[in-house]
Amino acid sequence: MIAVLALLAGVLLGIVFHPAVPPELVPYLPIAVVAALDAVFGGVRAKLDGIFDDKQFVVSFISNVLVSALIVYVGDQLGVGGQLSTGVVVVLGVRIFGNVAAIRRHLFRA
């Protein structure tokens, strides 16, 4: 319940204050969002499996976002940012779909 209230509060604060992302961070925002989604779906799967640990979730969430953004940043510095961005999205996408499949199996017993 606290998580839902925090989510609603965050959405309302975003609507009211219209936060701006610095232009130099804009290329890394989509990758960070996909990495965050990976952590969230992993957390939901862990909760349904009965092995959720809040400390592990927070560390996973932060490290996923930072490592994926760092990989894309290094790729930009090397001139292959697009290819590494695609690679990160593919890897995280596979993980997200795996977690969603496990969640679906758990919820629908299928």
C-alpha angles and dihedrals in degrees: 000000000000090000092053092049091048090050092051091047090051093050092048092048090050092051093047100043101032096213116213124221114222109251093239090059097046095092090056098047098082091050091048091051092051090048090050090050089052090055093046094051089045089053092050090049091049090049092052090047090051095240101101116142117186095209092050090048093053092047091046092048095050096040093048091053095044097043094047092048090047092052091052091045091053089047090053090051090050093046095248099093094129094054094047091046089054091048093051092048092049094050094045091043091055090050092048093050090047091052093045090051091052091047090049092049090049096048099040099027087231 
